[in-house]
Amino acid sequence: MASWRVTTLTGRHAASVVSGGSITGSGAMAGALCDALEAKDGRILGVMDGDAAGPSPELAGYLWLARLPFDAEIQALGVHPERRGQGVGDALMRAALETACDWQCEHLLLEVREGNAAAIALYRRHGLDVDGRRRGYYPPATPDSVREDALLMSRCL
């Protein structure tokens, strides 16, 4: 498995974010991510694909972390489909936990679609547990499916 380097994305990464910002399943659109690049109350952590060449390397994955008064909350996490299962999500989660600890946050929070088994497994590997549920929170993923619950997960830091 590759060792991924996580960096804090800034405005100079906007082209990469726009080209990869709507990574399937992340829940965040490129415009919202670009707005968050310069936000004082959060951070976009990213993994750039080391195989990509040129002025705008491809985004392999990102994690949008918001800083709250006492907690940190993961707003979105996305990994490029070709990079899933290669440790990108694990690297991003380690960096998010480190950042939240640096911010002296008490908890790391997130919500995840109940049917997203891969994401739930990733979060559990990093010590998050389900501590709540929002019934029918997510719209149907496909036209023939039903609304899904959001699982609320957290970890004490």
Backbone as CSV, one residue per row, in Angstrom:
resi,resn,N_x,N_y,N_z,CA_x,CA_y,CA_z,C_x,C_y,C_z
1,MET,0.842,-1.173,0.000,0.000,0.000,0.000,0.891,1.242,0.000
2,ALA,0.498,2.233,-0.786,1.279,3.462,-0.911,1.204,4.279,0.376
3,SER,2.257,5.059,0.602,2.272,5.995,1.713,1.894,7.361,1.142
4,TRP,0.775,7.891,1.578,0.246,9.131,1.026,0.621,10.313,1.899
5,ARG,0.990,11.418,1.272,1.309,12.654,1.973,0.080,13.556,1.940
6,VAL,-0.361,13.958,3.119,-1.525,14.837,3.245,-1.034,16.263,3.396
7,THR,-1.639,17.183,2.664,-1.280,18.584,2.774,-2.533,19.419,2.997
8,THR,-2.361,20.584,3.554,-3.473,21.522,3.696,-3.637,22.227,2.365
9,LEU,-4.816,22.110,1.781,-5.073,22.744,0.498,-5.389,24.221,0.709
10,THR,-4.940,25.046,-0.226,-5.167,26.491,-0.173,-5.700,26.941,-1.532
11,GLY,-5.831,28.230,-1.691,-6.330,28.785,-2.948,-5.517,28.371,-4.156
12,ARG,-4.225,28.111,-3.968,-3.405,27.698,-5.107,-3.764,26.292,-5.612
13,HIS,-4.547,25.556,-4.830,-4.997,24.224,-5.240,-6.390,24.252,-5.875
14,ALA,-6.929,25.450,-6.109,-8.311,25.569,-6.581,-8.559,24.781,-7.865
15,ALA,-7.621,24.809,-8.814,-7.822,24.083,-10.073,-7.969,22.582,-9.822
16,SER,-7.163,22.048,-8.928,-7.263,20.621,-8.611,-8.572,20.313,-7.895
17,VAL,-9.006,21.228,-7.019,-10.258,21.023,-6.293,-11.436,21.074,-7.256
18,VAL,-11.411,22.024,-8.201,-12.506,22.133,-9.165,-12.577,20.885,-10.024
19,SER,-11.420,20.355,-10.435,-11.431,19.171,-11.296,-11.777,17.902,-10.516
20,GLY,-11.533,17.887,-9.198,-11.795,16.676,-8.422,-12.744,16.874,-7.273
21,GLY,-13.299,18.071,-7.137,-14.104,18.420,-5.975,-15.390,17.658,-5.816
22,SER,-15.927,17.144,-6.892,-17.173,16.401,-6.759,-16.904,14.901,-6.830
23,ILE,-15.793,14.482,-6.224,-15.446,13.060,-6.187,-16.663,12.275,-5.701
24,THR,-17.009,11.267,-6.442,-18.221,10.500,-6.198,-18.412,10.131,-4.739
25,GLY,-19.580,10.442,-4.211,-19.955,10.017,-2.875,-19.496,10.912,-1.750
26,SER,-18.807,12.017,-2.049,-18.252,12.829,-0.970,-19.266,13.757,-0.330
27,GLY,-20.311,14.098,-1.044,-21.312,14.994,-0.474,-20.970,16.461,-0.602
28,ALA,-19.836,16.817,-1.170,-19.465,18.223,-1.315,-19.242,18.540,-2.787
29,MET,-19.653,19.704,-3.170,-19.457,20.154,-4.540,-18.227,21.054,-4.611
30,ALA,-17.665,21.173,-5.799,-16.429,21.924,-5.992,-16.542,23.360,-5.505
31,GLY,-17.665,24.028,-5.754,-17.821,25.415,-5.329,-17.719,25.581,-3.821
32,ALA,-18.381,24.702,-3.087,-18.329,24.775,-1.618,-16.916,24.497,-1.114
33,LEU,-16.235,23.568,-1.747,-14.853,23.267,-1.344,-13.935,24.445,-1.632
34,CYS,-14.097,25.081,-2.783,-13.263,26.244,-3.111,-13.501,27.363,-2.101
35,ASP,-14.761,27.581,-1.710,-15.057,28.599,-0.702,-14.365,28.264,0.621
36,ALA,-14.305,26.978,0.946,-13.730,26.543,2.222,-12.199,26.586,2.230
37,LEU,-11.569,26.699,1.066,-10.106,26.690,1.006,-9.475,27.800,1.834
38,GLU,-10.126,28.944,1.898,-9.560,30.089,2.614,-10.285,30.380,3.924
39,ALA,-11.177,29.500,4.346,-11.958,29.731,5.567,-11.053,29.689,6.799
40,LYS,-11.322,30.558,7.741,-10.551,30.603,8.987,-11.044,29.559,10.004
41,ASP,-12.254,29.060,9.800,-12.851,28.130,10.754,-12.813,26.685,10.268
42,GLY,-11.847,26.369,9.429,-11.748,24.999,8.961,-10.526,24.788,8.095
43,ARG,-10.460,23.605,7.528,-9.305,23.235,6.725,-9.729,22.159,5.740
44,ILE,-9.177,22.257,4.537,-9.339,21.183,3.555,-7.996,20.459,3.491
45,LEU,-8.010,19.195,3.851,-6.822,18.354,3.783,-6.892,17.573,2.481
46,GLY,-5.773,17.467,1.785,-5.814,16.786,0.506,-4.631,15.887,0.274
47,VAL,-4.845,14.916,-0.581,-3.794,14.024,-1.060,-3.756,14.212,-2.573
48,MET,-2.601,14.673,-3.060,-2.436,14.849,-4.496,-1.841,13.573,-5.065
49,ASP,-2.324,13.191,-6.244,-1.851,11.974,-6.881,-0.420,12.173,-7.359
50,GLY,0.507,11.409,-6.798,1.914,11.529,-7.147,2.216,11.131,-8.576
51,ASP,1.304,10.407,-9.227,1.532,9.999,-10.608,1.155,11.095,-11.591
52,ALA,0.401,12.102,-11.114,-0.063,13.147,-12.016,1.057,14.141,-12.293
53,ALA,1.150,14.592,-13.529,2.167,15.569,-13.903,1.480,16.861,-14.319
54,GLY,2.244,17.928,-14.381,1.707,19.198,-14.838,1.398,20.133,-13.700
55,PRO,0.913,21.333,-14.046,0.693,22.365,-13.044,-0.467,22.078,-12.093
56,SER,-1.404,21.239,-12.483,-2.552,20.919,-11.632,-2.653,19.417,-11.445
57,PRO,-1.877,18.860,-10.514,-1.968,17.408,-10.308,-3.363,17.026,-9.848
58,GLU,-3.725,15.802,-10.102,-5.063,15.317,-9.771,-5.202,15.094,-8.274
59,LEU,-6.370,15.420,-7.778,-6.692,15.212,-6.376,-7.068,13.745,-6.176
60,ALA,-6.313,13.027,-5.344,-6.620,11.630,-5.053,-7.688,11.523,-3.975
61,GLY,-7.738,12.525,-3.090,-8.743,12.531,-2.030,-8.643,13.791,-1.204
62,TYR,-9.720,14.103,-0.503,-9.729,15.276,0.364,-10.646,15.035,1.558
63,LEU,-10.437,15.836,2.576,-11.275,15.807,3.774,-11.487,17.261,4.190
64,TRP,-12.733,17.648,4.327,-13.106,18.998,4.736,-13.406,18.948,6.223
65,LEU,-12.597,19.635,7.013,-12.718,19.631,8.472,-13.102,21.025,8.955
66,ALA,-14.215,21.119,9.670,-14.683,22.399,10.217,-14.325,22.474,11.688
67,ARG,-13.886,23.654,12.096,-13.542,23.900,13.504,-14.727,24.570,14.179
68,LEU,-15.258,23.890,15.188,-16.385,24.388,15.971,-15.854,24.894,17.314
69,PRO,-16.687,25.527,18.132,-16.165,26.048,19.406,-15.423,25.023,20.269
70,PHE,-15.923,23.800,20.365,-15.265,22.802,21.209,-14.911,21.520,20.463
71,ASP,-15.410,21.378,19.263,-15.271,20.147,18.502,-14.764,20.434,17.094
72,ALA,-14.412,19.383,16.394,-14.113,19.437,14.962,-15.112,18.508,14.283
73,GLU,-15.574,18.903,13.099,-16.555,18.091,12.385,-16.111,17.866,10.953
74,ILE,-16.139,16.613,10.534,-15.840,16.289,9.149,-17.080,16.620,8.336
75,GLN,-16.933,17.572,7.415,-18.030,17.990,6.552,-18.161,17.079,5.337
76,ALA,-17.034,16.633,4.811,-17.034,15.756,3.637,-15.677,15.074,3.527
77,LEU,-15.703,13.877,2.989,-14.492,13.132,2.695,-14.730,12.440,1.366
78,GLY,-13.808,12.613,0.442,-13.952,11.963,-0.859,-12.636,11.400,-1.325
79,VAL,-12.687,10.225,-1.905,-11.496,9.584,-2.474,-11.830,9.220,-3.920
80,HIS,-10.919,9.578,-4.820,-11.115,9.270,-6.234,-11.348,7.764,-6.382
81,PRO,-12.316,7.366,-7.194,-12.627,5.930,-7.329,-11.419,5.057,-7.658
82,GLU,-10.470,5.563,-8.447,-9.291,4.766,-8.803,-8.298,4.641,-7.652
83,ARG,-8.478,5.410,-6.589,-7.560,5.387,-5.449,-8.169,4.746,-4.204
84,ARG,-9.421,4.304,-4.296,-10.065,3.677,-3.136,-9.390,2.358,-2.814
85,GLY,-9.296,2.065,-1.509,-8.666,0.831,-1.066,-7.151,0.898,-1.044
86,GLN,-6.581,2.097,-1.240,-5.129,2.253,-1.289,-4.594,3.062,-0.106
87,GLY,-5.428,3.335,0.886,-4.952,4.025,2.080,-5.132,5.535,2.081
88,VAL,-5.729,6.104,1.036,-5.932,7.554,0.984,-6.855,8.001,2.113
89,GLY,-7.970,7.319,2.306,-8.907,7.660,3.376,-8.275,7.540,4.750
90,ASP,-7.476,6.506,4.960,-6.790,6.341,6.246,-5.827,7.503,6.500
91,ALA,-5.071,7.899,5.477,-4.134,9.018,5.633,-4.888,10.301,5.963
92,LEU,-6.007,10.527,5.306,-6.806,11.723,5.571,-7.387,11.706,6.981
93,MET,-7.848,10.554,7.433,-8.405,10.460,8.789,-7.325,10.693,9.843
94,ARG,-6.133,10.144,9.642,-5.042,10.389,10.592,-4.725,11.882,10.662
95,ALA,-4.684,12.538,9.517,-4.397,13.972,9.481,-5.526,14.776,10.126
96,ALA,-6.772,14.357,9.943,-7.904,15.056,10.562,-7.846,14.936,12.075
97,LEU,-7.538,13.757,12.571,-7.422,13.565,14.022,-6.278,14.403,14.593
98,GLU,-5.164,14.433,13.899,-4.023,15.236,14.350,-4.382,16.729,14.365
99,THR,-5.058,17.187,13.314,-5.467,18.592,13.239,-6.434,18.940,14.360
100,ALA,-7.428,18.090,14.588,-8.409,18.339,15.652,-7.720,18.382,17.016
101,CYS,-6.748,17.526,17.229,-5.992,17.553,18.490,-5.166,18.834,18.594
102,ASP,-4.539,19.255,17.492,-3.789,20.512,17.490,-4.687,21.699,17.828
103,TRP,-5.937,21.639,17.375,-6.918,22.691,17.669,-7.437,22.586,19.105
104,GLN,-7.048,21.556,19.820,-7.494,21.272,21.184,-9.004,21.044,21.265
105,CYS,-9.520,20.361,20.258,-10.940,20.017,20.235,-11.201,18.860,21.195
106,GLU,-12.426,18.802,21.693,-12.808,17.734,22.614,-13.298,16.484,21.888
107,HIS,-13.920,16.666,20.703,-14.493,15.546,19.957,-14.278,15.741,18.461
108,LEU,-14.276,14.635,17.742,-14.358,14.650,16.290,-15.731,14.100,15.950
109,LEU,-16.495,14.828,15.147,-17.870,14.484,14.809,-18.019,14.304,13.300
110,LEU,-19.023,13.550,12.900,-19.402,13.441,11.488,-20.767,12.789,11.390
111,GLU,-21.333,12.870,10.200,-22.530,12.088,9.895,-22.265,11.378,8.581
112,VAL,-22.841,10.201,8.447,-22.582,9.373,7.273,-23.869,8.648,6.891
113,ARG,-24.028,8.470,5.591,-25.188,7.731,5.073,-25.120,6.299,5.599
114,GLU,-26.215,5.818,6.152,-26.242,4.493,6.772,-25.787,3.380,5.829
115,GLY,-26.043,3.522,4.553,-25.674,2.488,3.589,-24.236,2.557,3.106
116,ASN,-23.457,3.506,3.588,-22.076,3.665,3.135,-21.153,2.819,4.021
117,ALA,-21.181,1.524,3.765,-20.447,0.569,4.608,-18.942,0.822,4.604
118,ALA,-18.377,1.197,3.455,-16.925,1.435,3.389,-16.534,2.627,4.266
119,ALA,-17.307,3.700,4.210,-16.998,4.876,5.038,-17.170,4.558,6.521
120,ILE,-18.217,3.848,6.866,-18.451,3.491,8.272,-17.289,2.643,8.798
121,ALA,-16.818,1.703,7.985,-15.677,0.875,8.391,-14.426,1.733,8.580
122,LEU,-14.198,2.694,7.691,-13.055,3.606,7.828,-13.145,4.381,9.135
123,TYR,-14.303,4.945,9.418,-14.467,5.740,10.636,-14.307,4.883,11.894
124,ARG,-14.831,3.680,11.857,-14.673,2.784,13.015,-13.204,2.426,13.248
125,ARG,-12.450,2.215,12.152,-11.011,1.923,12.293,-10.276,3.056,12.993
126,HIS,-10.822,4.244,12.908,-10.182,5.414,13.518,-10.853,5.820,14.825
127,GLY,-11.608,4.879,15.401,-12.113,5.069,16.753,-13.433,5.793,16.896
128,LEU,-14.141,6.046,15.812,-15.445,6.699,15.924,-16.528,5.654,16.137
129,ASP,-17.505,6.014,16.948,-18.640,5.137,17.234,-19.941,5.848,16.889
130,VAL,-20.950,5.065,16.553,-22.283,5.619,16.287,-22.897,6.040,17.612
131,ASP,-23.359,7.290,17.660,-24.011,7.759,18.890,-25.319,8.483,18.612
132,GLY,-25.830,8.343,17.412,-27.119,8.952,17.093,-27.528,8.634,15.664
133,ARG,-28.740,9.056,15.320,-29.303,8.759,14.002,-30.274,9.873,13.621
134,ARG,-30.248,10.273,12.359,-31.249,11.185,11.806,-32.043,10.385,10.789
135,ARG,-33.270,10.078,11.139,-34.109,9.234,10.278,-34.493,9.956,8.986
136,GLY,-34.320,9.238,7.867,-34.707,9.764,6.563,-33.975,11.028,6.148
137,TYR,-32.777,11.226,6.616,-32.040,12.472,6.392,-31.561,12.628,4.943
138,TYR,-31.013,11.564,4.377,-30.447,11.638,3.029,-31.499,11.326,1.975
139,PRO,-31.509,12.089,0.882,-32.433,11.777,-0.216,-32.049,10.445,-0.857
140,PRO,-32.960,9.855,-1.620,-32.639,8.579,-2.271,-31.383,8.690,-3.130
141,ALA,-30.532,7.673,-3.068,-29.291,7.667,-3.840,-29.567,7.403,-5.321
142,THR,-30.605,6.657,-5.600,-31.012,6.360,-6.974,-32.526,6.562,-7.070
143,PRO,-33.039,6.740,-8.280,-34.489,6.981,-8.431,-35.380,5.878,-7.849
144,ASP,-34.880,4.656,-7.794,-35.711,3.558,-7.293,-35.410,3.187,-5.834
145,SER,-34.673,4.043,-5.122,-34.385,3.756,-3.713,-35.186,4.693,-2.806
146,VAL,-35.019,4.518,-1.514,-35.747,5.330,-0.527,-34.757,6.214,0.230
147,ARG,-35.288,7.153,0.985,-34.436,8.008,1.810,-33.665,7.149,2.806
148,GLU,-32.474,7.609,3.173,-31.639,6.849,4.106,-31.391,7.646,5.381
149,ASP,-31.199,6.918,6.455,-30.851,7.548,7.720,-29.403,8.027,7.673
150,ALA,-29.117,9.071,8.447,-27.750,9.505,8.682,-27.336,8.963,10.043
151,LEU,-26.177,8.343,10.101,-25.624,7.901,11.364,-24.709,9.011,11.880
152,LEU,-24.869,9.381,13.135,-24.012,10.363,13.767,-22.905,9.608,14.485
153,MET,-21.682,9.965,14.174,-20.538,9.265,14.755,-19.621,10.280,15.416
154,SER,-18.939,9.851,16.476,-18.009,10.745,17.154,-16.916,9.947,17.845
155,ARG,-15.893,10.703,18.216,-14.782,10.150,18.988,-14.285,11.235,19.934
156,CYS,-14.077,10.857,21.191,-13.453,11.785,22.149,-11.976,11.894,21.796
157,LEU,-11.449,13.103,21.923,-10.036,13.322,21.595,-9.208,13.517,22.843
